[in-house]
């Protein structure tokens, strides 16, 4: 009789161990869950300066904050609604690494850049920023923004694939192109030719059916400038790439507290125009609402 009861006791003990292990896993998950996740609020994929949760991010049609221009005193004034479209939206990067691949501020700027692109207020995108220590073991801010922008646009168009029957907001095609720096281009902080990658697509999207491959609309480009380690380098490298492509009307996408940073881009544009009048650019700025 005792031998028959032993398996029952062993089974109860095993079940108790399983229940305890599950409880421990739940406790660990709750302890380390991202801020806001348990409340049903979308949070940043990484820690921010204050660790606060943020609202869910999504593209909302043509809803764009006011576009501004710098006046003679260094302040900003709103521009007319018909001032656009712009040749490109330049999204300011931010130092990221593999441990913290993004920040809420970086994602807010990326969202606004994607919004400008989808609203056809910006024909192209320039995403800036080198990986930490120029190490390609770390992801670059430009690459981080590219992935987040694609995710936002895919959610906005309700598509799972890059090409899907002429979506209302197109995504670039697969595969990077390495166009190389323009002639006489500035070098990065290590004295090397900078790394530039680009993705291209068509504004009307592409459709793949059977053996047909049809794209409509004008060609657009997403430029990833992955050499700049500071704001001035970002402006110089990005504007040289813009000039190479014939883009002269740029809107700089900044966070609300980055007005002084945006002024650096305007100053660099003035310096480049003074050295080469053919490089003159029209610089605008748009700031995230939060």
C-alpha positions in Angstrom: 0.0 0.0 0.0 2.8 2.4 0.8 4.4 1.8 -2.6 1.1 2.8 -4.3 1.0 6.1 -2.5 4.5 7.2 -3.3 3.9 8.1 -6.9 0.9 10.2 -5.9 3.1 12.1 -3.4 5.8 12.5 -6.0 3.3 13.9 -8.5 2.0 16.5 -6.1 5.5 17.6 -5.3 6.3 17.9 -9.0 3.2 20.0 -9.6 4.1 22.2 -6.7 7.5 22.8 -8.2 5.9 23.7 -11.6 3.5 26.2 -10.0 6.3 27.8 -8.0 8.4 28.1 -11.2 5.6 29.7 -13.1 4.9 32.2 -10.2 8.6 33.1 -10.2 8.6 33.8 -14.0 5.5 35.9 -13.7 7.1 37.9 -10.9 10.2 38.5 -12.9 8.2 39.5 -16.0 6.2 42.1 -14.0 9.4 43.5 -12.3 11.2 44.0 -15.6 8.3 44.9 -17.9 8.8 48.2 -19.8 7.0 51.3 -18.3 3.4 51.5 -19.4 3.2 48.0 -20.8 1.1 46.6 -18.0 -1.3 49.5 -18.4 -1.8 48.9 -22.0 0.2 51.9 -23.1 2.8 51.5 -25.8 6.3 52.3 -24.4 9.6 53.0 -26.0 11.7 50.1 -27.0 14.4 51.4 -24.7 15.0 53.5 -21.6 14.7 57.3 -22.0 16.2 60.0 -19.9 13.3 60.0 -17.4 12.0 56.6 -18.2 8.4 57.8 -18.7 6.0 55.9 -20.9 4.8 57.5 -24.0 1.6 57.3 -26.1 1.2 54.8 -28.9 2.8 56.1 -32.1 1.1 56.0 -35.5 0.9 58.0 -38.7 -2.2 60.1 -38.8 -2.8 61.1 -42.4 -1.8 64.6 -43.3 -1.7 66.0 -39.7 1.6 68.0 -39.7 2.8 70.6 -37.1 3.5 74.1 -38.3 6.6 74.4 -40.6 8.9 77.2 -39.5 11.8 79.3 -40.9 14.6 81.1 -39.0 14.3 84.9 -39.2 17.2 87.4 -39.1 17.2 87.5 -35.3 17.6 83.8 -35.0 14.0 83.2 -34.0 11.5 81.2 -35.9 8.4 82.3 -37.9 5.7 80.1 -39.4 5.8 79.8 -43.2 2.9 79.7 -45.6 1.1 76.4 -46.0 2.0 76.3 -49.7 5.7 76.6 -48.9 6.2 72.9 -49.6 6.6 70.3 -50.8 10.2 69.9 -49.7 12.8 67.9 -51.5 13.7 66.0 -48.3 12.9 65.8 -44.6 16.2 65.5 -42.6 15.6 63.7 -39.4 18.1 64.5 -36.7 19.7 61.4 -35.2 20.8 60.5 -31.7 23.5 58.3 -30.2 22.3 54.7 -29.9 23.8 51.3 -29.2 22.7 47.7 -29.1 21.7 48.0 -25.4 19.5 51.0 -26.0 18.7 51.0 -29.7 16.2 53.8 -29.6 14.7 56.6 -27.5 11.2 58.1 -27.4 12.6 61.4 -28.7 14.2 59.6 -31.7 11.0 57.7 -32.4 8.9 60.9 -32.2 11.2 62.6 -34.8 11.1 59.5 -37.0 7.3 59.5 -36.8 7.1 63.1 -37.9 9.5 62.4 -40.7 7.4 59.5 -41.9 4.3 61.7 -41.6 5.8 64.3 -43.8 6.8 61.7 -46.3 3.3 60.0 -46.3 1.6 63.4 -46.6 3.8 64.2 -49.6 5.1 67.2 -47.8 8.6 65.7 -48.2 9.6 63.8 -51.4 12.5 62.0 -49.8 14.1 61.2 -46.4 17.5 61.8 -45.0 18.2 59.8 -41.8 21.4 60.8 -40.0 23.8 59.5 -37.4 26.8 57.1 -37.1 27.0 54.1 -34.7 28.6 54.6 -31.4 32.4 54.7 -31.7 32.0 54.1 -35.5 31.7 50.5 -34.6 29.4 48.5 -36.9 28.8 46.1 -34.1 26.5 48.8 -32.9 23.4 49.8 -34.8 23.4 53.4 -36.2 20.7 55.9 -35.4 20.0 56.2 -39.2 19.4 52.4 -39.4 17.2 52.5 -36.3 15.1 55.3 -37.8 14.8 53.4 -41.1 13.4 50.3 -39.4 11.0 52.3 -37.2 9.8 54.4 -40.2 9.1 51.2 -42.2 7.1 49.8 -39.3 5.1 52.9 -39.0 4.3 53.1 -42.7 3.4 49.4 -42.9 1.0 49.8 -40.0 -0.5 52.9 -41.6 -1.0 51.2 -45.0 -2.1 47.9 -43.3 0.3 46.0 -45.5 2.7 43.2 -44.4 5.0 43.4 -47.4 7.1 46.2 -48.9 5.3 46.1 -52.2 1.5 45.6 -52.2 -0.8 46.9 -54.8 0.1 50.6 -54.9 -0.3 51.5 -51.1 -1.2 55.0 -50.2 2.2 55.5 -48.6 5.0 53.6 -50.4 8.0 51.9 -48.8 11.4 51.6 -50.5 12.5 48.4 -52.1 14.7 45.7 -50.6 18.5 46.1 -50.6 20.8 49.0 -50.0 22.8 50.8 -52.6 26.2 52.3 -51.7 26.4 55.3 -54.0 29.8 56.5 -52.6 30.5 60.1 -51.5 30.3 62.9 -54.0 33.5 64.3 -55.5 35.4 66.5 -53.0 33.1 65.4 -50.1 34.1 66.0 -46.5 35.6 63.1 -44.6 34.4 61.8 -41.3 36.0 62.3 -37.9 38.5 59.5 -38.6 39.6 61.1 -41.8 37.9 58.4 -43.9 35.3 58.5 -46.6 32.0 58.5 -45.0 29.4 55.7 -45.2 26.3 56.5 -47.1 23.6 54.0 -48.0 20.3 54.6 -49.8 17.0 52.8 -50.5 14.8 53.7 -53.4 11.2 53.2 -54.4 8.4 54.8 -56.4 5.9 57.2 -55.0 3.0 55.3 -56.4 4.2 52.0 -55.1 4.9 48.8 -57.0 2.8 45.8 -57.8 4.0 42.2 -58.2 1.7 39.8 -59.9 2.7 36.6 -61.7 5.8 37.7 -63.7 4.9 41.3 -63.9 6.6 44.0 -61.9 5.0 47.4 -62.3 5.9 50.6 -60.4 4.2 53.9 -60.8 5.0 57.5 -59.8 8.2 59.3 -59.3 11.3 57.7 -57.8 12.1 58.6 -54.2 15.1 57.9 -52.0 15.8 57.3 -48.4 19.4 58.3 -47.6 21.1 56.9 -44.6 24.0 59.2 -43.6 26.0 57.0 -41.1 29.2 58.9 -40.6 28.3 62.0 -38.5 29.2 62.0 -34.8 27.9 65.5 -34.1 25.4 68.1 -35.4 27.8 70.0 -37.6 29.0 66.8 -39.3 25.4 65.7 -39.8 24.6 69.0 -41.5 27.7 69.0 -43.7 27.4 65.4 -44.8 23.7 65.5 -45.3 23.7 68.7 -47.3 26.5 67.5 -49.5 24.4 64.4 -50.3 21.4 66.6 -50.9 23.4 68.7 -53.3 24.6 65.6 -55.1 21.0 64.6 -55.7 19.8 68.1 -56.7 17.8 68.6 -53.5 17.8 72.3 -52.4 14.7 72.6 -50.2 15.1 70.8 -46.9 12.9 70.6 -43.8 14.9 69.6 -40.6 12.9 67.4 -38.2 13.8 68.3 -34.6 12.4 67.6 -31.2 10.7 70.5 -29.4 13.8 71.3 -27.3 16.2 71.1 -30.3 15.8 74.6 -31.7 19.4 75.5 -31.1 20.4 72.2 -32.8 18.3 73.1 -35.8 20.0 76.5 -36.0 23.3 74.7 -36.6 21.9 73.2 -39.8 20.7 76.6 -41.0 24.2 78.1 -40.2 26.0 75.3 -42.1 23.7 75.9 -45.1 24.6 79.6 -45.1 28.3 78.8 -45.0 28.0 76.4 -47.9 26.0 78.9 -49.9 28.7 81.6 -49.2 31.4 79.3 -50.5 29.4 78.0 -53.5 26.3 80.0 -54.5 25.1 77.0 -56.5 24.9 75.1 -53.2 22.3 77.5 -51.8 19.5 75.8 -49.9 16.2 76.7 -48.4 16.1 75.4 -44.8 12.9 74.9 -42.8 12.4 73.3 -39.4 9.5 71.4 -38.0 9.4 70.3 -34.3 7.7 67.4 -32.7 4.7 68.4 -30.5 6.2 66.8 -27.4 
